[in-house]
Amino acid sequence: MKFAPGRVDGCFIIELEKRADDRGYFARTWCERELAEMGLSTRISQINIGVSLKAGTLRGMHYQLPPHAEVKIVRCSRGAVYDVAIDLRIASPTFRHWQACELTEQTGRMLYIPEGCAHGYLTLTDNVELMYLTSEPYAPDAAAGVRYDDPAFSIEWPASVSTISPADAAWPYFKVKPI
């Protein structure tokens, strides 16, 4: 695994180190030792998948409030997504900055998202499957979010949003408060 720091403090783009031959390739998508050597969380509480049927589907921007704040490691196992993390940590040097990364089944690239960041994605193809590891279990009472189109962040989405859930469309505009 190769780790490249992202635009958001604590975010990393993780590239697979593929061992390829005429049969295909083998690569690690999880290595506790390598994550620990980078000073990153190695706790896995849940492994989730999200399936979206149509290109242009937006899911997000989600996070969990403390004490249920979570680290996520996100990978696209089918199709392609534009994956985004927003830094909501007031004390962070990248507060209100966002990190985007195109994740595809071909590259296997992953995005490591630290606690205190909102996460969401826009599907770039039909029939997308996204897998993500979380450090904390889902806690409905701690679930929170911000709008994907909030001018406080000015995220540059690469395509139009054609499908969004009523809940995601109703997230509030961002107000400065510690999380």
C-alpha positions as CSV (number, residue, x, y, z in Angstrom):
1,M,0.0,0.0,0.0
2,K,1.3,3.5,-0.9
3,F,0.0,6.4,1.1
4,A,-0.2,10.0,-0.3
5,P,-1.3,12.9,1.9
6,G,-4.5,14.6,0.7
7,R,-5.6,18.3,0.8
8,V,-7.3,17.7,4.1
9,D,-5.1,17.2,7.2
10,G,-5.2,13.5,8.1
11,C,-6.7,12.3,4.7
12,F,-4.7,9.9,2.7
13,I,-5.1,8.5,-0.8
14,I,-4.1,4.9,-0.7
15,E,-2.8,3.3,-3.9
16,L,-2.6,-0.5,-4.2
17,E,0.7,-2.2,-4.9
18,K,-0.4,-4.7,-7.4
19,R,1.5,-7.9,-8.0
20,A,0.4,-8.7,-11.6
21,D,1.0,-11.6,-14.0
22,D,-0.9,-13.1,-16.9
23,R,-3.7,-14.3,-14.5
24,G,-4.4,-10.8,-13.2
25,Y,-3.1,-9.2,-10.0
26,F,-3.0,-9.6,-6.2
27,A,-3.0,-6.6,-3.8
28,R,-3.5,-5.8,-0.1
29,T,-6.4,-3.5,0.7
30,W,-5.8,-3.7,4.4
31,C,-2.6,-4.0,6.4
32,E,-2.8,-3.2,10.1
33,R,1.0,-2.8,10.4
34,E,1.3,-0.4,7.5
35,L,-1.6,1.8,8.7
36,A,-0.1,1.8,12.2
37,E,3.3,2.8,10.8
38,M,1.6,5.8,9.2
39,G,0.0,6.7,12.6
40,L,-3.4,5.9,11.3
41,S,-6.3,4.2,13.0
42,T,-6.4,0.4,12.6
43,R,-9.7,-0.1,14.4
44,I,-12.4,-1.7,12.2
45,S,-15.8,-1.9,13.8
46,Q,-17.9,-2.3,10.6
47,I,-17.5,-3.1,6.9
48,N,-20.3,-1.6,4.8
49,I,-21.3,-1.5,1.2
50,G,-23.4,1.0,-0.6
51,V,-24.9,0.2,-4.0
52,S,-26.2,2.9,-6.3
53,L,-27.9,2.0,-9.6
54,K,-27.6,5.2,-11.6
55,A,-24.8,7.6,-12.5
56,G,-25.4,11.0,-10.9
57,T,-26.5,9.6,-7.5
58,L,-25.2,11.6,-4.6
59,R,-24.9,10.2,-1.1
60,G,-23.7,12.5,1.7
61,M,-22.3,14.5,3.3
62,H,-22.4,12.3,6.4
63,Y,-20.5,12.1,9.7
64,Q,-21.1,10.9,13.2
65,L,-20.9,13.2,16.3
66,P,-18.6,12.3,19.2
67,P,-18.3,10.0,21.0
68,H,-19.2,8.0,17.9
69,A,-17.0,9.9,15.4
70,E,-15.5,7.5,12.9
71,V,-12.6,7.0,10.6
72,K,-13.5,5.6,7.2
73,I,-11.5,3.8,4.5
74,V,-13.5,3.9,1.3
75,R,-12.9,1.8,-1.9
76,C,-15.0,1.5,-5.0
77,S,-15.4,-2.2,-5.9
78,R,-17.6,-1.7,-8.9
79,G,-18.0,1.3,-11.2
80,A,-16.6,4.8,-10.4
81,V,-17.3,7.5,-7.9
82,Y,-16.1,11.0,-7.0
83,D,-15.5,10.6,-3.3
84,V,-15.3,13.7,-1.1
85,A,-14.3,14.4,2.5
86,I,-14.9,17.8,4.2
87,D,-12.8,18.9,7.2
88,L,-15.3,20.0,10.0
89,R,-12.6,20.1,12.7
90,I,-12.4,23.7,14.0
91,A,-8.8,23.2,15.3
92,S,-7.6,21.7,12.0
93,P,-5.3,23.6,9.7
94,T,-7.6,22.5,6.9
95,F,-10.9,23.4,8.5
96,R,-13.6,23.7,5.9
97,H,-11.3,22.4,3.1
98,W,-12.4,19.4,1.1
99,Q,-10.6,16.5,-0.5
100,A,-11.8,14.7,-3.5
101,C,-10.6,11.5,-5.2
102,E,-11.9,9.5,-8.1
103,L,-12.3,5.9,-6.9
104,T,-12.7,3.2,-9.6
105,E,-12.8,-0.6,-9.7
106,Q,-9.9,-0.5,-12.1
107,T,-7.5,1.4,-9.9
108,G,-8.6,0.0,-6.5
109,R,-7.5,3.4,-5.0
110,M,-8.9,4.1,-1.5
111,L,-9.5,7.2,0.5
112,Y,-8.7,7.3,4.3
113,I,-10.9,9.8,6.0
114,P,-10.2,10.8,9.6
115,E,-12.6,11.5,12.4
116,G,-14.3,14.9,12.2
117,C,-14.8,14.9,8.4
118,A,-18.0,14.6,6.5
119,H,-18.1,12.1,3.7
120,G,-20.1,11.7,0.5
121,Y,-19.8,10.7,-3.1
122,L,-21.3,11.2,-6.5
123,T,-21.6,8.1,-8.8
124,L,-19.9,8.5,-12.2
125,T,-21.2,5.3,-13.6
126,D,-24.3,3.1,-13.3
127,N,-24.3,0.1,-10.9
128,V,-21.7,1.3,-8.4
129,E,-20.7,-0.6,-5.3
130,L,-18.7,1.2,-2.7
131,M,-17.2,-0.6,0.3
132,Y,-16.1,1.2,3.4
133,L,-14.5,0.2,6.7
134,T,-15.5,2.3,9.7
135,S,-13.8,2.5,13.1
136,E,-17.1,2.9,14.9
137,P,-20.5,1.2,14.5
138,Y,-23.4,3.2,13.0
139,A,-25.1,5.2,15.7
140,P,-28.4,6.7,14.4
141,D,-28.6,9.2,17.3
142,A,-25.1,10.5,16.4
143,A,-25.7,10.7,12.6
144,A,-25.3,14.2,11.2
145,G,-24.5,15.9,7.9
146,V,-24.1,19.0,5.8
147,R,-25.3,20.0,2.4
148,Y,-23.3,18.7,-0.6
149,D,-23.9,22.1,-2.3
150,D,-23.1,24.3,0.7
151,P,-21.2,27.5,-0.4
152,A,-19.2,27.3,2.8
153,F,-17.2,24.5,1.1
154,S,-17.8,25.2,-2.7
155,I,-17.2,21.6,-3.7
156,E,-16.5,21.2,-7.4
157,W,-18.6,18.2,-8.4
158,P,-17.6,16.8,-11.8
159,A,-21.2,16.1,-12.9
160,S,-24.8,17.0,-12.1
161,V,-26.7,15.4,-9.3
162,S,-29.7,13.6,-10.7
163,T,-30.6,11.5,-7.7
164,I,-30.4,12.3,-4.0
165,S,-32.4,11.1,-1.0
166,P,-34.8,13.5,0.7
167,A,-32.7,13.2,3.9
168,D,-29.5,14.1,2.1
169,A,-31.1,17.0,0.3
170,A,-32.4,18.3,3.7
171,W,-29.1,18.5,5.5
172,P,-28.6,22.0,6.9
173,Y,-26.1,24.5,5.7
174,F,-22.9,24.5,7.8
175,K,-22.7,26.5,11.0
176,V,-19.4,26.7,12.9
177,K,-19.6,24.5,16.0
178,P,-17.0,22.0,17.3
179,I,-17.6,18.4,16.5
